[in-house]
Amino acid sequence: MSSEFLTHFKEAGQSVISTRRPWSQFLSLYALSLPHSLQDASARVSHNLAYFLFNYTILLFLSLILSLLSRPFPLILVLFLLALWYFLYFSRDEPLNLFNLVVLDDRAVVLALAVLTLVVLLIANVWFNLVVSLLVGAAVIFIHAVLRGTEDLVADDTESPYGPMLSGGANAGSYAPV
């Protein structure tokens, strides 16, 4: 694994965390409506996935947890794994220090966590639950993203994949050559 990939993976995880939106805004029944066209539906999905990324991620995790409620041991293991990934990889900015051993390379942390995740998934035998819960969660997310209107959502310049020029920011439309 290249360190560039790991850096991008970590930044993506931190980006998901930074897109927290209020659940009242996410669950607003007044914002639900049918799209007018396929193009409108596509635009809604694209905008809502970017705007509510954290909320959708939580829904996926909730779907997984609900699928494991009847199996407490695998549920505890999966929750433990999620906490390990968060605290040992996504939430830290400095080198990892475990038992007076400093781990400078993120690749070692990712490799250890990935191996541990695979071992837990094999031991707990939750592959089927994982696949079904991800499919159900993805379907719920897609339905919400299509039905949730975007007219009341205000995006700032950093959220637009095209920069401030197309996101309607204060400097939109102004261009100064370098």
VEXGU-805992 format. One record per atom (N, C-alpha, C): residue number from 1; residue in one letter; x, y, z; atom name. Coordinates in steps of 0.2 Angstrom, whole numbers, padded with zeros to 4 digits. Layout:
# residues N
i|aa|xx|yy|zz|at
NUM|A|X|Y|Z|CA $
...
END
This chain:
# residues 178
i|aa|xx|yy|zz|at
1|M|0004|-0006|0000|N $
1|M|0000|0000|0000|CA $
1|M|0004|0006|0000|C $
2|S|0003|0011|-0004|N $
2|S|0007|0017|-0004|CA $
2|S|0004|0022|0001|C $
3|S|0009|0026|0003|N $
3|S|0007|0031|0009|CA $
3|S|0002|0036|0006|C $
4|E|0003|0037|-0001|N $
4|E|-0002|0042|-0003|CA $
4|E|-0009|0039|-0003|C $
5|F|-0010|0033|-0004|N $
5|F|-0017|0030|-0004|CA $
5|F|-0019|0030|0004|C $
6|L|-0015|0029|0008|N $
6|L|-0017|0029|0015|CA $
6|L|-0018|0036|0018|C $
7|T|-0015|0041|0015|N $
7|T|-0016|0048|0017|CA $
7|T|-0023|0050|0014|C $
8|H|-0024|0048|0008|N $
8|H|-0031|0049|0005|CA $
8|H|-0036|0046|0009|C $
9|F|-0035|0039|0011|N $
9|F|-0040|0036|0015|CA $
9|F|-0042|0039|0021|C $
10|K|-0037|0041|0025|N $
10|K|-0038|0045|0031|CA $
10|K|-0041|0051|0030|C $
11|E|-0039|0055|0025|N $
11|E|-0043|0061|0024|CA $
11|E|-0050|0060|0022|C $
12|A|-0051|0055|0018|N $
12|A|-0058|0054|0017|CA $
12|A|-0062|0052|0023|C $
13|G|-0059|0048|0027|N $
13|G|-0063|0047|0034|CA $
13|G|-0064|0053|0038|C $
14|Q|-0059|0057|0038|N $
14|Q|-0060|0063|0042|CA $
14|Q|-0065|0068|0038|C $
15|S|-0065|0068|0032|N $
15|S|-0070|0072|0028|CA $
15|S|-0077|0069|0029|C $
16|V|-0078|0063|0030|N $
16|V|-0085|0060|0032|CA $
16|V|-0087|0063|0039|C $
17|I|-0082|0063|0043|N $
17|I|-0084|0065|0050|CA $
17|I|-0085|0073|0050|C $
18|S|-0082|0076|0046|N $
18|S|-0083|0084|0045|CA $
18|S|-0090|0086|0042|C $
19|T|-0093|0081|0039|N $
19|T|-0100|0082|0036|CA $
19|T|-0106|0081|0040|C $
20|R|-0105|0081|0047|N $
20|R|-0110|0080|0051|CA $
20|R|-0116|0086|0050|C $
21|R|-0122|0083|0050|N $
21|R|-0128|0088|0049|CA $
21|R|-0133|0086|0054|C $
22|P|-0137|0091|0056|N $
22|P|-0142|0090|0061|CA $
22|P|-0147|0084|0059|C $
23|W|-0149|0080|0063|N $
23|W|-0153|0074|0061|CA $
23|W|-0160|0077|0060|C $
24|S|-0162|0083|0063|N $
24|S|-0168|0086|0062|CA $
24|S|-0169|0088|0054|C $
25|Q|-0163|0091|0052|N $
25|Q|-0163|0093|0045|CA $
25|Q|-0163|0087|0040|C $
26|F|-0159|0082|0042|N $
26|F|-0159|0076|0038|CA $
26|F|-0166|0072|0038|C $
27|L|-0169|0072|0043|N $
27|L|-0176|0068|0044|CA $
27|L|-0182|0073|0043|C $
28|S|-0181|0079|0040|N $
28|S|-0187|0084|0039|CA $
28|S|-0192|0081|0034|C $
29|L|-0198|0080|0036|N $
29|L|-0203|0077|0032|CA $
29|L|-0205|0082|0027|C $
30|Y|-0204|0088|0029|N $
30|Y|-0206|0094|0024|CA $
30|Y|-0202|0094|0018|C $
31|A|-0196|0092|0018|N $
31|A|-0191|0092|0013|CA $
31|A|-0192|0086|0008|C $
32|L|-0196|0081|0010|N $
32|L|-0197|0075|0005|CA $
32|L|-0202|0077|0000|C $
33|S|-0200|0075|-0006|N $
33|S|-0204|0076|-0012|CA $
33|S|-0202|0072|-0018|C $
34|L|-0206|0070|-0023|N $
34|L|-0204|0066|-0028|CA $
34|L|-0200|0071|-0033|C $
35|P|-0195|0068|-0036|N $
35|P|-0191|0072|-0041|CA $
35|P|-0195|0073|-0047|C $
36|H|-0194|0079|-0051|N $
36|H|-0198|0080|-0057|CA $
36|H|-0195|0077|-0063|C $
37|S|-0189|0074|-0063|N $
37|S|-0186|0071|-0068|CA $
37|S|-0181|0066|-0066|C $
38|L|-0178|0062|-0071|N $
38|L|-0173|0058|-0069|CA $
38|L|-0166|0062|-0068|C $
39|Q|-0166|0068|-0072|N $
39|Q|-0160|0072|-0070|CA $
39|Q|-0161|0075|-0064|C $
40|D|-0167|0077|-0061|N $
40|D|-0168|0080|-0055|CA $
40|D|-0166|0075|-0049|C $
41|A|-0168|0069|-0050|N $
41|A|-0166|0063|-0046|CA $
41|A|-0159|0062|-0045|C $
42|S|-0156|0062|-0051|N $
42|S|-0148|0061|-0051|CA $
42|S|-0145|0067|-0047|C $
43|A|-0147|0073|-0048|N $
43|A|-0144|0079|-0045|CA $
43|A|-0145|0079|-0038|C $
44|R|-0151|0077|-0036|N $
44|R|-0153|0076|-0028|CA $
44|R|-0148|0071|-0025|C $
45|V|-0147|0065|-0028|N $
45|V|-0143|0060|-0026|CA $
45|V|-0136|0062|-0025|C $
46|S|-0134|0065|-0030|N $
46|S|-0127|0068|-0029|CA $
46|S|-0126|0073|-0024|C $
47|H|-0130|0078|-0024|N $
47|H|-0130|0083|-0018|CA $
47|H|-0131|0080|-0011|C $
48|N|-0136|0076|-0011|N $
48|N|-0137|0073|-0004|CA $
48|N|-0132|0069|-0001|C $
49|L|-0129|0065|-0006|N $
49|L|-0123|0060|-0004|CA $
49|L|-0118|0065|-0001|C $
50|A|-0116|0070|-0004|N $
50|A|-0111|0074|-0002|CA $
50|A|-0113|0078|0004|C $
51|Y|-0119|0081|0005|N $
51|Y|-0121|0085|0010|CA $
51|Y|-0122|0081|0017|C $
52|F|-0125|0075|0016|N $
52|F|-0127|0071|0022|CA $
52|F|-0122|0065|0023|C $
53|L|-0116|0065|0020|N $
53|L|-0112|0059|0020|CA $
53|L|-0111|0056|0027|C $
54|F|-0110|0060|0032|N $
54|F|-0109|0057|0039|CA $
54|F|-0116|0054|0041|C $
55|N|-0122|0057|0040|N $
55|N|-0128|0054|0042|CA $
55|N|-0129|0047|0038|C $
56|Y|-0127|0047|0032|N $
56|Y|-0128|0041|0028|CA $
56|Y|-0123|0035|0031|C $
57|T|-0117|0037|0033|N $
57|T|-0112|0033|0036|CA $
57|T|-0115|0030|0042|C $
58|I|-0118|0034|0046|N $
58|I|-0121|0032|0053|CA $
58|I|-0127|0027|0051|C $
59|L|-0131|0028|0046|N $
59|L|-0136|0024|0044|CA $
59|L|-0133|0017|0042|C $
60|L|-0128|0017|0038|N $
60|L|-0125|0010|0036|CA $
60|L|-0122|0006|0043|C $
61|F|-0119|0010|0047|N $
61|F|-0117|0007|0053|CA $
61|F|-0123|0004|0058|C $
62|L|-0128|0008|0058|N $
62|L|-0134|0006|0061|CA $
62|L|-0137|0000|0058|C $
63|S|-0137|0000|0052|N $
63|S|-0140|-0006|0048|CA $
63|S|-0136|-0012|0050|C $
64|L|-0129|-0012|0050|N $
64|L|-0125|-0017|0052|CA $
64|L|-0126|-0019|0059|C $
65|I|-0127|-0014|0064|N $
65|I|-0128|-0016|0071|CA $
65|I|-0135|-0019|0072|C $
66|L|-0140|-0017|0069|N $
66|L|-0146|-0020|0069|CA $
66|L|-0146|-0027|0067|C $
67|S|-0143|-0029|0061|N $
67|S|-0142|-0035|0059|CA $
67|S|-0139|-0040|0064|C $
68|L|-0135|-0037|0068|N $
68|L|-0131|-0041|0073|CA $
68|L|-0134|-0042|0080|C $
69|L|-0140|-0039|0081|N $
69|L|-0143|-0038|0088|CA $
69|L|-0144|-0045|0090|C $
70|S|-0146|-0050|0086|N $
70|S|-0148|-0057|0088|CA $
70|S|-0141|-0061|0090|C $
71|R|-0135|-0058|0088|N $
71|R|-0129|-0061|0090|CA $
71|R|-0125|-0056|0094|C $
72|P|-0125|-0057|0100|N $
72|P|-0121|-0052|0104|CA $
72|P|-0114|-0052|0104|C $
73|F|-0111|-0058|0103|N $
73|F|-0104|-0058|0103|CA $
73|F|-0101|-0055|0097|C $
74|P|-0103|-0057|0091|N $
74|P|-0101|-0053|0085|CA $
74|P|-0102|-0045|0085|C $
75|L|-0108|-0044|0088|N $
75|L|-0110|-0036|0089|CA $
75|L|-0104|-0033|0093|C $
76|I|-0102|-0036|0098|N $
76|I|-0097|-0033|0103|CA $
76|I|-0091|-0032|0099|C $
77|L|-0089|-0038|0095|N $
77|L|-0083|-0038|0091|CA $
77|L|-0083|-0032|0086|C $
78|V|-0088|-0031|0082|N $
78|V|-0089|-0026|0077|CA $
78|V|-0088|-0019|0080|C $
79|L|-0092|-0018|0086|N $
79|L|-0091|-0012|0089|CA $
79|L|-0084|-0010|0091|C $
80|F|-0081|-0015|0094|N $
80|F|-0074|-0014|0096|CA $
80|F|-0070|-0013|0090|C $
81|L|-0071|-0016|0084|N $
81|L|-0067|-0015|0078|CA $
81|L|-0068|-0008|0076|C $
82|L|-0074|-0005|0076|N $
82|L|-0076|0001|0074|CA $
82|L|-0072|0007|0078|C $
83|A|-0072|0005|0085|N $
83|A|-0069|0010|0089|CA $
83|A|-0061|0010|0088|C $
84|L|-0058|0004|0087|N $
84|L|-0051|0003|0085|CA $
84|L|-0049|0007|0079|C $
85|W|-0053|0006|0074|N $
85|W|-0052|0010|0067|CA $
85|W|-0052|0018|0069|C $
86|Y|-0057|0020|0072|N $
86|Y|-0058|0027|0074|CA $
86|Y|-0052|0030|0078|C $
87|F|-0051|0027|0083|N $
87|F|-0046|0029|0088|CA $
87|F|-0039|0028|0086|C $
88|L|-0037|0023|0083|N $
88|L|-0030|0021|0081|CA $
88|L|-0029|0024|0074|C $
89|Y|-0034|0025|0070|N $
89|Y|-0032|0028|0063|CA $
89|Y|-0035|0034|0061|C $
90|F|-0042|0035|0061|N $
90|F|-0045|0041|0059|CA $
90|F|-0044|0047|0063|C $
91|S|-0044|0046|0070|N $
91|S|-0044|0052|0074|CA $
91|S|-0038|0055|0076|C $
92|R|-0032|0052|0074|N $
92|R|-0026|0054|0077|CA $
92|R|-0022|0058|0071|C $
93|D|-0018|0063|0073|N $
93|D|-0014|0066|0068|CA $
93|D|-0006|0065|0070|C $
94|E|-0005|0063|0075|N $
94|E|0002|0062|0077|CA $
94|E|0004|0054|0077|C $
95|P|0010|0052|0077|N $
95|P|0012|0045|0077|CA $
95|P|0009|0041|0083|C $
96|L|0007|0035|0081|N $
96|L|0004|0031|0086|CA $
96|L|0009|0029|0091|C $
97|N|0007|0029|0098|N $
97|N|0012|0027|0103|CA $
97|N|0008|0022|0107|C $
98|L|0010|0015|0107|N $
98|L|0007|0010|0110|CA $
98|L|0013|0006|0114|C $
99|F|0012|0006|0121|N $
99|F|0016|0003|0126|CA $
99|F|0023|0005|0125|C $
100|N|0024|0012|0124|N $
100|N|0031|0015|0123|CA $
100|N|0034|0013|0117|C $
101|L|0030|0011|0112|N $
101|L|0033|0009|0105|CA $
101|L|0029|0014|0100|C $
102|V|0033|0018|0097|N $
102|V|0031|0023|0092|CA $
102|V|0030|0020|0085|C $
103|V|0024|0020|0083|N $
103|V|0023|0018|0076|CA $
103|V|0023|0024|0071|C $
104|L|0028|0025|0067|N $
104|L|0028|0031|0063|CA $
104|L|0025|0030|0056|C $
105|D|0024|0024|0054|N $
105|D|0021|0023|0047|CA $
105|D|0014|0020|0048|C $
106|D|0009|0024|0045|N $
106|D|0002|0023|0045|CA $
106|D|0001|0016|0041|C $
107|R|0005|0014|0037|N $
107|R|0004|0007|0034|CA $
107|R|0004|0002|0038|C $
108|A|0008|0002|0044|N $
108|A|0008|-0003|0049|CA $
108|A|0002|-0004|0052|C $
109|V|-0001|0002|0054|N $
109|V|-0007|0003|0058|CA $
109|V|-0013|0000|0053|C $
110|V|-0013|0002|0047|N $
110|V|-0018|0000|0043|CA $
110|V|-0018|-0008|0042|C $
111|L|-0012|-0010|0041|N $
111|L|-0011|-0017|0040|CA $
111|L|-0013|-0021|0046|C $
112|A|-0011|-0019|0052|N $
112|A|-0013|-0023|0058|CA $
112|A|-0021|-0022|0059|C $
113|L|-0024|-0017|0057|N $
113|L|-0031|-0016|0058|CA $
113|L|-0035|-0020|0053|C $
114|A|-0032|-0020|0047|N $
114|A|-0036|-0024|0041|CA $
114|A|-0035|-0032|0043|C $
115|V|-0030|-0034|0045|N $
115|V|-0029|-0041|0047|CA $
115|V|-0034|-0043|0053|C $
116|L|-0034|-0038|0058|N $
116|L|-0038|-0040|0064|CA $
116|L|-0045|-0040|0061|C $
117|T|-0047|-0035|0057|N $
117|T|-0054|-0035|0054|CA $
117|T|-0056|-0041|0051|C $
118|L|-0051|-0044|0046|N $
118|L|-0053|-0050|0043|CA $
118|L|-0053|-0056|0048|C $
119|V|-0049|-0056|0053|N $
119|V|-0049|-0062|0058|CA $
119|V|-0056|-0061|0061|C $
120|V|-0058|-0056|0063|N $
120|V|-0064|-0055|0067|CA $
120|V|-0070|-0057|0063|C $
121|L|-0070|-0055|0056|N $
121|L|-0076|-0057|0052|CA $
121|L|-0076|-0064|0051|C $
122|L|-0070|-0067|0050|N $
122|L|-0070|-0075|0049|CA $
122|L|-0072|-0078|0056|C $
123|I|-0069|-0076|0062|N $
123|I|-0071|-0079|0068|CA $
123|I|-0079|-0079|0069|C $
124|A|-0081|-0072|0069|N $
124|A|-0088|-0071|0070|CA $
124|A|-0093|-0074|0065|C $
125|N|-0090|-0075|0059|N $
125|N|-0095|-0078|0054|CA $
125|N|-0101|-0073|0052|C $
126|V|-0099|-0067|0051|N $
126|V|-0104|-0062|0050|CA $
126|V|-0104|-0059|0043|C $
127|W|-0101|-0063|0038|N $
127|W|-0101|-0061|0031|CA $
127|W|-0108|-0059|0028|C $
128|F|-0112|-0064|0029|N $
128|F|-0119|-0064|0026|CA $
128|F|-0123|-0058|0029|C $
129|N|-0122|-0057|0036|N $
129|N|-0125|-0051|0039|CA $
129|N|-0122|-0044|0036|C $
130|L|-0116|-0044|0035|N $
130|L|-0113|-0038|0033|CA $
130|L|-0115|-0037|0026|C $
131|V|-0116|-0041|0021|N $
131|V|-0118|-0040|0015|CA $
131|V|-0125|-0038|0014|C $
132|V|-0129|-0042|0018|N $
132|V|-0137|-0040|0018|CA $
132|V|-0138|-0033|0021|C $
133|S|-0134|-0032|0027|N $
133|S|-0135|-0025|0030|CA $
133|S|-0133|-0019|0026|C $
134|L|-0127|-0020|0022|N $
134|L|-0125|-0015|0017|CA $
134|L|-0130|-0014|0012|C $
135|L|-0133|-0019|0009|N $
135|L|-0137|-0019|0004|CA $
135|L|-0144|-0015|0006|C $
136|V|-0146|-0017|0012|N $
136|V|-0152|-0014|0015|CA $
136|V|-0151|-0006|0016|C $
137|G|-0145|-0005|0019|N $
137|G|-0143|0002|0021|CA $
137|G|-0142|0006|0014|C $
138|A|-0139|0003|0009|N $
138|A|-0138|0007|0003|CA $
138|A|-0145|0008|0000|C $
139|A|-0150|0004|0000|N $
139|A|-0156|0005|-0003|CA $
139|A|-0160|0010|0001|C $
140|V|-0160|0010|0008|N $
140|V|-0163|0016|0012|CA $
140|V|-0160|0022|0010|C $
141|I|-0153|0023|0010|N $
141|I|-0149|0029|0008|CA $
141|I|-0151|0031|0001|C $
142|F|-0152|0027|-0004|N $
142|F|-0153|0029|-0011|CA $
142|F|-0161|0032|-0011|C $
143|I|-0165|0029|-0007|N $
143|I|-0172|0031|-0007|CA $
143|I|-0172|0038|-0004|C $
144|H|-0169|0039|0002|N $
144|H|-0169|0045|0005|CA $
144|H|-0166|0051|0001|C $
145|A|-0160|0049|-0003|N $
145|A|-0156|0054|-0007|CA $
145|A|-0161|0056|-0013|C $
146|V|-0165|0052|-0015|N $
146|V|-0169|0053|-0021|CA $
146|V|-0175|0058|-0019|C $
147|L|-0178|0056|-0013|N $
147|L|-0184|0060|-0011|CA $
147|L|-0182|0066|-0007|C $
148|R|-0176|0067|-0004|N $
148|R|-0175|0073|0000|CA $
148|R|-0173|0079|-0005|C $
149|G|-0177|0084|-0005|N $
149|G|-0176|0090|-0009|CA $
149|G|-0170|0093|-0007|C $
150|T|-0167|0097|-0011|N $
150|T|-0160|0100|-0010|CA $
150|T|-0161|0108|-0009|C $
151|E|-0167|0110|-0010|N $
151|E|-0168|0117|-0011|CA $
151|E|-0166|0121|-0005|C $
152|D|-0167|0118|0001|N $
152|D|-0166|0121|0008|CA $
152|D|-0159|0120|0010|C $
153|L|-0155|0116|0007|N $
153|L|-0148|0115|0009|CA $
153|L|-0143|0120|0006|C $
154|V|-0139|0123|0011|N $
154|V|-0134|0128|0009|CA $
154|V|-0128|0124|0009|C $
155|A|-0124|0124|0004|N $
155|A|-0117|0121|0003|CA $
155|A|-0112|0127|0003|C $
156|D|-0107|0126|0007|N $
156|D|-0102|0131|0006|CA $
156|D|-0097|0129|0001|C $
157|D|-0092|0134|0000|N $
157|D|-0087|0133|-0006|CA $
157|D|-0083|0126|-0005|C $
158|T|-0082|0124|0001|N $
158|T|-0077|0118|0001|CA $
158|T|-0081|0112|-0001|C $
159|E|-0088|0112|-0001|N $
159|E|-0092|0106|-0002|CA $
159|E|-0092|0105|-0010|C $
160|S|-0092|0110|-0014|N $
160|S|-0092|0109|-0021|CA $
160|S|-0086|0105|-0024|C $
161|P|-0087|0100|-0028|N $
161|P|-0082|0096|-0031|CA $
161|P|-0079|0101|-0036|C $
162|Y|-0082|0106|-0038|N $
162|Y|-0079|0111|-0043|CA $
162|Y|-0077|0117|-0041|C $
163|G|-0076|0118|-0034|N $
163|G|-0073|0124|-0031|CA $
163|G|-0079|0129|-0031|C $
164|P|-0076|0135|-0028|N $
164|P|-0081|0141|-0027|CA $
164|P|-0085|0144|-0033|C $
165|M|-0082|0143|-0039|N $
165|M|-0085|0145|-0045|CA $
165|M|-0092|0143|-0046|C $
166|L|-0093|0136|-0045|N $
166|L|-0099|0133|-0047|CA $
166|L|-0104|0132|-0041|C $
167|S|-0101|0134|-0035|N $
167|S|-0105|0132|-0029|CA $
167|S|-0109|0138|-0027|C $
168|G|-0108|0144|-0030|N $
168|G|-0112|0150|-0028|CA $
168|G|-0109|0154|-0023|C $
169|G|-0103|0153|-0022|N $
169|G|-0100|0157|-0016|CA $
169|G|-0099|0164|-0018|C $
170|A|-0096|0168|-0013|N $
170|A|-0096|0175|-0014|CA $
170|A|-0092|0177|-0020|C $
171|N|-0087|0174|-0022|N $
171|N|-0083|0175|-0027|CA $
171|N|-0085|0172|-0034|C $
172|A|-0090|0169|-0034|N $
172|A|-0092|0165|-0040|CA $
172|A|-0093|0170|-0045|C $
173|G|-0090|0168|-0051|N $
173|G|-0091|0172|-0057|CA $
173|G|-0085|0177|-0058|C $
174|S|-0082|0178|-0052|N $
174|S|-0076|0183|-0053|CA $
174|S|-0070|0179|-0054|C $
175|Y|-0066|0181|-0059|N $
175|Y|-0060|0177|-0061|CA $
175|Y|-0054|0182|-0062|C $
176|A|-0049|0181|-0058|N $
176|A|-0043|0185|-0058|CA $
176|A|-0037|0181|-0061|C $
177|P|-0034|0182|-0067|N $
177|P|-0029|0178|-0069|CA $
177|P|-0023|0179|-0064|C $
178|V|-0019|0173|-0064|N $
178|V|-0013|0173|-0059|CA $
178|V|-0007|0176|-0063|C $
END
